[in-house]
Amino acid sequence: MGETRFLIDDILENKIKLEPVNKDAFAKMKKEWDRVSKPIDSFGTFENIHSKIAAIQGFESPDLYHMRLVVFCGDHGVVEEGVSQTSQDVTRICATNIGKGLTTAGTMAKSLGIDIVSVDVGINSPKEVPYTLNRRVKYGTCNFLKQPAMSVEEFCRAVQVGMDLAKESKEQGFTCLLVGEMGIGNTTSAAVMAGYLLDLNAEAVTGRGAGLDDEAFSKKRAVVSMALSMYSGLSPVEICSNFGGLELAAMTGMILGGALYKIPVILDGMLSMVSALVADRLLDNTKDYMIPSHISKEPVAMKLASKLSLEPVIDAKMAVGEGAGAVMVVPSLRLADVAFHDALKFGDSGVDQYENFSEAK
């Protein structure tokens, strides 16, 4: 397709401008929804998401059948502080199983015909990880209580991995991306990032992640609190390089790439929303291209969604990761698409066309 390759350096130097999603294309799709023989706006947020995906893709109606789930994987040095119930070895094991399509998200994705890619951006392993795409930037991050998690250059390289994979995916014929992550300790990094980005304290941003007992949870919250007291006035890049994760940076890159290459990215839970907020801080209007899926049970999730002006449609207290929530919203979107295309239209149904009074206002 010969897409122009966008660079993170150009974004950071303000050389790239991003226009909002085409409002006329969105409005045209919404008018088509009004023709479906049902109460106006009765599919609620699904109508908006369905219309937004089509507007981003530039199609008359959305293509929801050429999808790819990209799961970025990386390790976190902060696990030294006892913030997780498992060791870093689990990241490598899970990345392999994700690549095989055998995890919760993978099995669901396969059942829906969604392509799955496990990407090693920063797994702390001396060897290549089987069944993963090797785009490793660094052998895991450093313990951010002792030194920056990564350098700015390493952060930028990880972001570029995500941007380039968005480009490659579009060129391979995928019209919609789902994003997920795997990284033991990454909810600790994401909590610190959210605290700095939203100016919140440790209690407001720290959850139990993959499951911690009270003692470990108290330790995790103390780590987050210490991290949040280390600096003030950090830029988004400084926040990410000091406290972030390589897989979180790559998700930021994929979200940026989705906006730039006009391929919608369905977000997962709290971790992807932290990455999404970073993306929107780096490039104005990026949030216009994000597709929400669900609200996780992490305490800061709702605040992140609100800041991004997103309306997730699933609220099931999930905390799976790996893009599982993003996958779970797909069947509902596809069912909405069936109704959009196949349900009777006003005039054909024997019912007169309903008027959209909200539009009239």
C-alpha positions as a LaTeX table, in Angstrom:
\begin{tabular}{lrrr}
\hline
Residue & $x$ (\AA) & $y$ (\AA) & $z$ (\AA) \\
\hline
Met1 & 0.00 & 0.00 & 0.00 \\
Gly2 & 3.01 & 2.27 & 0.31 \\
Glu3 & 1.91 & 4.01 & 3.51 \\
Thr4 & 4.15 & 6.83 & 4.67 \\
Arg5 & 6.08 & 5.70 & 7.77 \\
Phe6 & 5.39 & 7.98 & 10.71 \\
Leu7 & 8.10 & 8.45 & 13.34 \\
Ile8 & 7.80 & 9.06 & 17.06 \\
Asp9 & 10.62 & 11.62 & 16.82 \\
Asp10 & 8.50 & 13.71 & 14.47 \\
Ile11 & 5.59 & 13.56 & 16.91 \\
Leu12 & 7.80 & 14.69 & 19.79 \\
Glu13 & 9.14 & 17.53 & 17.63 \\
Asn14 & 5.56 & 18.63 & 16.77 \\
Lys15 & 6.08 & 17.95 & 13.08 \\
Ile16 & 2.91 & 15.88 & 12.77 \\
Lys17 & $-0.66$ & 17.16 & 13.11 \\
Leu18 & $-3.67$ & 14.87 & 13.40 \\
Glu19 & $-7.15$ & 15.91 & 12.35 \\
Pro20 & $-10.19$ & 14.61 & 14.29 \\
Val21 & $-12.25$ & 11.78 & 12.86 \\
Asn22 & $-14.34$ & 12.92 & 9.90 \\
Lys23 & $-17.52$ & 14.28 & 11.50 \\
Asp24 & $-19.50$ & 14.18 & 8.25 \\
Ala25 & $-18.72$ & 10.49 & 7.75 \\
Phe26 & $-19.76$ & 9.78 & 11.33 \\
Ala27 & $-23.00$ & 11.77 & 10.94 \\
Lys28 & $-23.81$ & 9.94 & 7.70 \\
Met29 & $-23.50$ & 6.58 & 9.44 \\
Lys30 & $-25.68$ & 7.75 & 12.31 \\
Lys31 & $-28.37$ & 8.79 & 9.84 \\
Glu32 & $-28.26$ & 5.29 & 8.39 \\
Trp33 & $-28.80$ & 3.92 & 11.90 \\
Asp34 & $-31.89$ & 6.16 & 12.18 \\
Arg35 & $-33.37$ & 4.33 & 9.16 \\
Val36 & $-33.31$ & 0.99 & 10.98 \\
Ser37 & $-36.82$ & 0.13 & 12.19 \\
Lys38 & $-36.32$ & 0.53 & 15.93 \\
Pro39 & $-36.49$ & 3.37 & 18.47 \\
Ile40 & $-34.02$ & 6.12 & 17.60 \\
Asp41 & $-30.61$ & 5.72 & 19.28 \\
Ser42 & $-31.84$ & 2.53 & 20.97 \\
Phe43 & $-28.58$ & 0.67 & 20.35 \\
Gly44 & $-26.97$ & 3.41 & 22.41 \\
Thr45 & $-23.18$ & 3.43 & 22.55 \\
Phe46 & $-23.00$ & 0.58 & 20.04 \\
Glu47 & $-24.38$ & 2.89 & 17.35 \\
Asn48 & $-21.70$ & 5.47 & 18.12 \\
Ile49 & $-18.86$ & 2.95 & 18.16 \\
His50 & $-20.11$ & 1.23 & 14.99 \\
Ser51 & $-20.35$ & 4.59 & 13.20 \\
Lys52 & $-16.98$ & 5.75 & 14.51 \\
Ile53 & $-15.19$ & 2.63 & 13.26 \\
Ala54 & $-16.62$ & 3.18 & 9.76 \\
Ala55 & $-15.62$ & 6.86 & 9.82 \\
Ile56 & $-12.04$ & 5.99 & 10.84 \\
Gln57 & $-11.76$ & 3.27 & 8.20 \\
Gly58 & $-13.26$ & 5.51 & 5.53 \\
Phe59 & $-15.83$ & 2.87 & 4.58 \\
Glu60 & $-19.59$ & 3.12 & 3.94 \\
Ser61 & $-20.04$ & 0.72 & 6.85 \\
Pro62 & $-17.43$ & $-0.77$ & 9.18 \\
Asp63 & $-15.36$ & $-3.84$ & 8.39 \\
Leu64 & $-15.41$ & $-5.89$ & 11.59 \\
Tyr65 & $-14.08$ & $-9.11$ & 10.11 \\
His66 & $-10.40$ & $-8.44$ & 9.35 \\
Met67 & $-9.11$ & $-8.00$ & 12.88 \\
Arg68 & $-5.80$ & $-8.58$ & 14.62 \\
Leu69 & $-5.12$ & $-8.83$ & 18.35 \\
Val70 & $-1.63$ & $-7.58$ & 19.20 \\
Val71 & $-0.39$ & $-8.43$ & 22.69 \\
Phe72 & 2.79 & $-6.61$ & 23.74 \\
Cys73 & 4.91 & $-8.32$ & 26.40 \\
Gly74 & 7.61 & $-6.99$ & 28.71 \\
Asp75 & 9.10 & $-7.37$ & 32.17 \\
His76 & 9.30 & $-4.87$ & 35.02 \\
Gly77 & 12.22 & $-4.42$ & 37.40 \\
Val78 & 9.91 & $-3.21$ & 40.16 \\
Val79 & 8.87 & $-6.82$ & 40.84 \\
Glu80 & 11.97 & $-6.83$ & 43.08 \\
Glu81 & 9.83 & $-4.92$ & 45.57 \\
Gly82 & 7.35 & $-7.78$ & 46.01 \\
Val83 & 4.46 & $-6.14$ & 44.16 \\
Ser84 & 3.41 & $-9.32$ & 42.34 \\
Gln85 & 2.52 & $-12.83$ & 43.45 \\
Thr86 & 4.58 & $-14.39$ & 40.65 \\
Ser87 & 8.11 & $-14.06$ & 39.27 \\
Gln88 & 9.18 & $-12.55$ & 35.95 \\
Asp89 & 9.42 & $-16.03$ & 34.42 \\
Val90 & 5.65 & $-15.98$ & 34.05 \\
Thr91 & 5.85 & $-13.20$ & 31.44 \\
Arg92 & 7.91 & $-15.41$ & 29.11 \\
Ile93 & 5.65 & $-18.42$ & 29.67 \\
Cys94 & 2.47 & $-16.43$ & 29.08 \\
Ala95 & 3.91 & $-14.70$ & 26.00 \\
Thr96 & 4.58 & $-18.13$ & 24.49 \\
Asn97 & 1.07 & $-19.33$ & 25.26 \\
Ile98 & $-0.44$ & $-16.13$ & 23.87 \\
Gly99 & 1.48 & $-16.67$ & 20.63 \\
Lys100 & 0.09 & $-20.20$ & 20.46 \\
Gly101 & $-3.43$ & $-18.85$ & 20.92 \\
Leu102 & $-3.98$ & $-20.94$ & 24.06 \\
Thr103 & $-4.70$ & $-18.24$ & 26.67 \\
Thr104 & $-8.13$ & $-16.87$ & 27.57 \\
Ala105 & $-7.87$ & $-13.98$ & 25.11 \\
Gly106 & $-6.26$ & $-16.20$ & 22.49 \\
Thr107 & $-8.91$ & $-18.90$ & 22.53 \\
Met108 & $-11.69$ & $-16.32$ & 22.32 \\
Ala109 & $-9.92$ & $-14.50$ & 19.49 \\
Lys110 & $-9.42$ & $-17.70$ & 17.52 \\
Ser111 & $-13.09$ & $-18.58$ & 17.87 \\
Leu112 & $-13.94$ & $-15.23$ & 16.27 \\
Gly113 & $-11.40$ & $-15.51$ & 13.45 \\
Ile114 & $-9.22$ & $-12.78$ & 14.93 \\
Asp115 & $-5.51$ & $-13.04$ & 14.13 \\
Ile116 & $-3.22$ & $-13.11$ & 17.19 \\
Val117 & 0.33 & $-11.76$ & 17.51 \\
Ser118 & 2.41 & $-11.95$ & 20.68 \\
Val119 & 5.18 & $-9.35$ & 20.62 \\
Asp120 & 8.32 & $-9.43$ & 22.79 \\
Val121 & 9.18 & $-5.78$ & 23.40 \\
Gly122 & 11.05 & $-6.27$ & 26.66 \\
Ile123 & 10.98 & $-9.78$ & 28.13 \\
Asn124 & 13.85 & $-10.49$ & 30.50 \\
Ser125 & 15.02 & $-13.71$ & 28.90 \\
Pro126 & 18.45 & $-14.66$ & 27.51 \\
Lys127 & 16.84 & $-16.39$ & 24.53 \\
Glu128 & 14.19 & $-15.56$ & 22.00 \\
Val129 & 10.72 & $-16.41$ & 23.23 \\
Pro130 & 8.94 & $-19.06$ & 21.13 \\
Tyr131 & 5.82 & $-18.13$ & 19.18 \\
Thr132 & 6.46 & $-14.41$ & 19.65 \\
Leu133 & 7.49 & $-11.65$ & 17.28 \\
Asn134 & 10.90 & $-10.49$ & 18.51 \\
Arg135 & 10.94 & $-6.70$ & 18.69 \\
Arg136 & 12.82 & $-6.60$ & 22.00 \\
Val137 & 14.17 & $-3.20$ & 22.98 \\
Lys138 & 15.61 & $-4.14$ & 26.38 \\
Tyr139 & 15.71 & $-7.10$ & 28.77 \\
Gly140 & 12.94 & $-5.70$ & 30.94 \\
Thr141 & 12.83 & $-2.34$ & 32.69 \\
Cys142 & 14.88 & $-1.36$ & 35.72 \\
Asn143 & 13.47 & $-1.04$ & 39.23 \\
Phe144 & 12.11 & 2.51 & 39.11 \\
Leu145 & 12.63 & 3.05 & 42.84 \\
Lys146 & 16.37 & 2.75 & 42.24 \\
Gln147 & 16.81 & 4.24 & 38.75 \\
Pro148 & 14.69 & 5.20 & 35.73 \\
Ala149 & 12.78 & 2.27 & 34.29 \\
Met150 & 14.29 & 3.00 & 30.87 \\
Ser151 & 15.99 & 5.76 & 28.94 \\
Val152 & 14.03 & 8.19 & 26.78 \\
Glu153 & 15.66 & 6.59 & 23.73 \\
Glu154 & 14.44 & 3.12 & 24.81 \\
Phe155 & 10.94 & 4.47 & 25.40 \\
Cys156 & 10.91 & 5.98 & 21.91 \\
Arg157 & 12.13 & 2.74 & 20.35 \\
Ala158 & 9.33 & 0.80 & 22.05 \\
Val159 & 6.74 & 3.35 & 20.89 \\
Gln160 & 8.08 & 3.03 & 17.35 \\
Val161 & 7.60 & $-0.75$ & 17.55 \\
Gly162 & 3.89 & $-0.21$ & 18.11 \\
Met163 & 3.58 & 2.46 & 15.43 \\
Asp164 & 5.31 & 0.26 & 12.87 \\
Leu165 & 3.16 & $-2.75$ & 13.70 \\
Ala166 & 0.04 & $-0.67$ & 13.09 \\
Lys167 & 1.42 & 0.21 & 9.65 \\
Glu168 & 2.42 & $-3.38$ & 8.88 \\
Ser169 & $-0.97$ & $-4.69$ & 9.99 \\
Lys170 & $-2.85$ & $-2.31$ & 7.71 \\
Glu171 & $-0.61$ & $-3.23$ & 4.79 \\
Gln172 & $-1.37$ & $-6.90$ & 5.51 \\
Gly173 & $-5.09$ & $-6.23$ & 5.12 \\
Phe174 & $-6.24$ & $-5.84$ & 8.70 \\
Thr175 & $-8.85$ & $-3.12$ & 9.13 \\
Cys176 & $-9.19$ & $-3.12$ & 12.91 \\
Leu177 & $-6.68$ & $-3.74$ & 15.71 \\
Leu178 & $-7.21$ & $-4.96$ & 19.25 \\
Val179 & $-4.49$ & $-4.18$ & 21.76 \\
Gly180 & $-3.42$ & $-6.07$ & 24.87 \\
Glu181 & $-0.43$ & $-6.61$ & 27.15 \\
Met182 & 1.36 & $-9.12$ & 29.32 \\
Gly183 & 3.98 & $-8.18$ & 31.90 \\
Ile184 & 4.35 & $-9.25$ & 35.50 \\
Gly185 & 4.38 & $-6.08$ & 37.61 \\
Asn186 & 2.89 & $-3.84$ & 34.93 \\
Thr187 & $-0.13$ & $-2.69$ & 36.93 \\
Thr188 & 2.32 & $-1.13$ & 39.40 \\
Ser189 & 4.01 & 0.85 & 36.63 \\
Ala190 & 0.65 & 1.81 & 35.13 \\
Ala191 & $-0.66$ & 2.95 & 38.53 \\
Val192 & 2.32 & 5.29 & 38.96 \\
Met193 & 1.88 & 6.61 & 35.42 \\
Ala194 & $-1.83$ & 7.21 & 36.04 \\
Gly195 & $-1.03$ & 9.01 & 39.28 \\
Tyr196 & 1.30 & 11.44 & 37.54 \\
Leu197 & $-0.93$ & 11.88 & 34.49 \\
Leu198 & $-4.11$ & 12.50 & 36.49 \\
Asp199 & $-2.58$ & 14.05 & 39.61 \\
Leu200 & $-3.96$ & 11.34 & 41.89 \\
Asn201 & $-2.54$ & 9.68 & 44.99 \\
Ala202 & $-1.55$ & 6.03 & 45.44 \\
Glu203 & $-4.84$ & 5.03 & 47.04 \\
Ala204 & $-6.80$ & 6.31 & 44.04 \\
Val205 & $-4.70$ & 4.51 & 41.41 \\
Thr206 & $-3.52$ & 1.26 & 43.00 \\
Gly207 & $-5.47$ & $-1.97$ & 42.59 \\
Arg208 & $-4.73$ & $-5.61$ & 43.24 \\
Gly209 & $-3.65$ & $-6.34$ & 39.66 \\
Ala210 & $-3.64$ & $-10.06$ & 38.92 \\
Gly211 & $-4.56$ & $-10.75$ & 42.55 \\
Leu212 & $-2.69$ & $-9.84$ & 45.74 \\
Asp213 & $-3.31$ & $-10.67$ & 49.37 \\
Asp214 & $-3.64$ & $-7.78$ & 51.83 \\
Glu215 & 0.04 & $-7.76$ & 52.78 \\
Ala216 & 1.27 & $-7.66$ & 49.18 \\
Phe217 & $-1.37$ & $-5.10$ & 48.25 \\
Ser218 & $-0.21$ & $-2.84$ & 51.08 \\
Lys219 & 3.36 & $-3.20$ & 49.85 \\
Lys220 & 2.32 & $-2.37$ & 46.29 \\
Arg221 & 0.48 & 0.75 & 47.38 \\
Ala222 & 3.54 & 1.85 & 49.39 \\
Val223 & 5.74 & 1.40 & 46.31 \\
Val224 & 3.34 & 3.46 & 44.20 \\
Ser225 & 3.22 & 6.15 & 46.90 \\
Met226 & 7.02 & 6.35 & 47.05 \\
Ala227 & 7.22 & 6.63 & 43.27 \\
Leu228 & 4.63 & 9.39 & 43.18 \\
Ser229 & 6.63 & 11.41 & 45.70 \\
Met230 & 9.86 & 11.31 & 43.70 \\
Tyr231 & 9.17 & 14.10 & 41.16 \\
Ser232 & 6.82 & 16.86 & 40.16 \\
Gly233 & 6.07 & 18.53 & 36.86 \\
Leu234 & 7.12 & 15.60 & 34.67 \\
Ser235 & 6.27 & 15.56 & 30.96 \\
Pro236 & 4.50 & 12.47 & 29.57 \\
Val237 & 7.78 & 11.21 & 28.09 \\
Glu238 & 9.53 & 11.67 & 31.44 \\
Ile239 & 6.72 & 9.86 & 33.25 \\
Cys240 & 6.98 & 6.93 & 30.84 \\
Ser241 & 10.76 & 6.66 & 30.84 \\
Asn242 & 11.01 & 6.95 & 34.63 \\
Phe243 & 8.17 & 4.60 & 35.56 \\
Gly244 & 6.66 & 2.93 & 32.49 \\
Gly245 & 6.98 & $-0.41$ & 30.78 \\
Leu246 & 8.22 & $-1.35$ & 27.34 \\
Glu247 & 4.94 & $-3.11$ & 26.53 \\
Leu248 & 3.01 & $-0.06$ & 27.74 \\
Ala249 & 5.13 & 2.14 & 25.47 \\
Ala250 & 4.50 & $-0.17$ & 22.52 \\
Met251 & 0.75 & 0.01 & 23.17 \\
Thr252 & 1.06 & 3.80 & 23.10 \\
Gly253 & 2.77 & 3.42 & 19.74 \\
Met254 & 0.07 & 1.18 & 18.32 \\
Ile255 & $-2.62$ & 3.62 & 19.43 \\
Leu256 & $-0.72$ & 6.49 & 17.81 \\
Gly257 & $-0.22$ & 4.39 & 14.69 \\
Gly258 & $-3.91$ & 3.51 & 14.56 \\
Ala259 & $-4.80$ & 7.20 & 14.51 \\
Leu260 & $-2.15$ & 8.12 & 11.95 \\
Tyr261 & $-2.79$ & 5.18 & 9.60 \\
Lys262 & $-6.58$ & 5.38 & 10.05 \\
Ile263 & $-7.06$ & 1.93 & 11.52 \\
Pro264 & $-9.29$ & 1.79 & 14.63 \\
Val265 & $-7.72$ & 0.35 & 17.78 \\
Ile266 & $-9.99$ & $-1.35$ & 20.30 \\
Leu267 & $-8.59$ & $-0.74$ & 23.77 \\
Asp268 & $-8.60$ & $-3.26$ & 26.57 \\
Gly269 & $-8.70$ & $-2.25$ & 30.25 \\
Met270 & $-6.79$ & 0.05 & 32.59 \\
Leu271 & $-3.31$ & $-0.66$ & 31.24 \\
Ser272 & $-4.21$ & 0.14 & 27.65 \\
Met273 & $-6.08$ & 3.25 & 28.77 \\
Val274 & $-2.97$ & 4.55 & 30.55 \\
Ser275 & $-1.05$ & 4.01 & 27.31 \\
Ala276 & $-3.89$ & 5.67 & 25.41 \\
Leu277 & $-3.78$ & 8.74 & 27.65 \\
Val278 & $-0.04$ & 9.04 & 27.01 \\
Ala279 & $-0.70$ & 8.79 & 23.26 \\
Asp280 & $-3.28$ & 11.57 & 23.43 \\
Arg281 & $-0.88$ & 13.77 & 25.42 \\
Leu282 & 1.80 & 13.24 & 22.77 \\
Leu283 & $-0.46$ & 13.91 & 19.77 \\
Asp284 & $-3.65$ & 15.97 & 19.95 \\
Asn285 & $-6.86$ & 14.31 & 18.73 \\
Thr286 & $-5.52$ & 10.76 & 19.11 \\
Lys287 & $-8.35$ & 9.91 & 21.51 \\
Asp288 & $-10.79$ & 10.57 & 18.67 \\
Tyr289 & $-9.56$ & 7.33 & 17.04 \\
Met290 & $-9.78$ & 5.06 & 20.11 \\
Ile291 & $-12.47$ & 2.42 & 20.47 \\
Pro292 & $-13.42$ & 1.47 & 24.05 \\
Ser293 & $-14.30$ & $-2.04$ & 25.19 \\
His294 & $-14.68$ & $-2.37$ & 28.95 \\
Ile295 & $-14.08$ & $-0.89$ & 32.38 \\
Ser296 & $-11.73$ & $-3.03$ & 34.43 \\
Lys297 & $-12.00$ & $-3.39$ & 38.19 \\
Glu298 & $-8.81$ & $-1.37$ & 38.73 \\
Pro299 & $-9.82$ & 1.73 & 40.77 \\
Val300 & $-8.50$ & 4.30 & 38.31 \\
Ala301 & $-10.13$ & 2.80 & 35.21 \\
Met302 & $-13.24$ & 4.99 & 35.25 \\
Lys303 & $-11.20$ & 8.16 & 35.71 \\
Leu304 & $-9.04$ & 7.24 & 32.72 \\
Ala305 & $-12.08$ & 6.56 & 30.54 \\
Ser306 & $-13.60$ & 9.87 & 31.55 \\
Lys307 & $-10.38$ & 11.76 & 30.79 \\
Leu308 & $-10.31$ & 10.14 & 27.33 \\
Ser309 & $-14.05$ & 10.83 & 26.76 \\
Leu310 & $-14.60$ & 7.11 & 26.15 \\
Glu311 & $-17.77$ & 5.13 & 26.90 \\
Pro312 & $-16.85$ & 1.45 & 27.41 \\
Val313 & $-19.82$ & $-0.86$ & 26.89 \\
Ile314 & $-18.80$ & $-3.73$ & 29.20 \\
Asp315 & $-18.69$ & $-3.31$ & 32.96 \\
Ala316 & $-18.07$ & $-6.78$ & 34.38 \\
Lys317 & $-15.28$ & $-6.17$ & 36.91 \\
Met318 & $-12.80$ & $-7.90$ & 34.62 \\
Ala319 & $-9.03$ & $-7.87$ & 35.13 \\
Val320 & $-7.81$ & $-10.46$ & 32.64 \\
Gly321 & $-5.40$ & $-8.43$ & 30.51 \\
Glu322 & $-4.01$ & $-9.75$ & 27.22 \\
Gly323 & $-6.75$ & $-7.89$ & 25.31 \\
Ala324 & $-9.51$ & $-10.17$ & 26.65 \\
Gly325 & $-11.94$ & $-7.30$ & 27.16 \\
Ala326 & $-11.23$ & $-5.97$ & 23.68 \\
Val327 & $-12.01$ & $-9.40$ & 22.23 \\
Met328 & $-15.22$ & $-9.73$ & 24.23 \\
Val329 & $-16.73$ & $-6.57$ & 22.78 \\
Val330 & $-16.30$ & $-7.82$ & 19.19 \\
Pro331 & $-19.28$ & $-10.22$ & 19.10 \\
Ser332 & $-21.57$ & $-7.44$ & 20.33 \\
Leu333 & $-20.26$ & $-5.07$ & 17.67 \\
Arg334 & $-20.76$ & $-7.74$ & 15.01 \\
Leu335 & $-24.32$ & $-8.37$ & 16.19 \\
Ala336 & $-25.01$ & $-4.64$ & 16.02 \\
Asp337 & $-23.61$ & $-4.73$ & 12.48 \\
Val338 & $-26.04$ & $-7.54$ & 11.59 \\
Ala339 & $-28.94$ & $-5.45$ & 12.86 \\
Phe340 & $-27.66$ & $-2.43$ & 10.94 \\
His341 & $-27.51$ & $-4.33$ & 7.64 \\
Asp342 & $-30.29$ & $-6.90$ & 7.89 \\
Ala343 & $-33.06$ & $-5.51$ & 10.08 \\
Leu344 & $-36.05$ & $-3.95$ & 8.33 \\
Lys345 & $-35.83$ & $-0.26$ & 7.55 \\
Phe346 & $-38.61$ & 2.23 & 8.22 \\
Gly347 & $-40.99$ & 2.14 & 5.27 \\
Asp348 & $-40.31$ & $-1.54$ & 4.63 \\
Ser349 & $-41.50$ & $-2.53$ & 8.09 \\
Gly350 & $-44.94$ & $-0.92$ & 7.91 \\
Val351 & $-43.89$ & 1.63 & 10.52 \\
Asp352 & $-43.46$ & 5.29 & 9.64 \\
Gln353 & $-39.99$ & 6.78 & 10.00 \\
Tyr354 & $-39.23$ & 7.91 & 13.56 \\
Glu355 & $-37.98$ & 11.44 & 13.97 \\
Asn356 & $-34.67$ & 12.03 & 15.72 \\
Phe357 & $-35.60$ & 14.77 & 18.22 \\
Ser358 & $-32.14$ & 14.87 & 19.76 \\
Glu359 & $-30.81$ & 15.82 & 16.33 \\
Ala360 & $-33.48$ & 18.49 & 15.94 \\
Lys361 & $-32.18$ & 20.21 & 19.08 \\
\hline
\end{tabular}
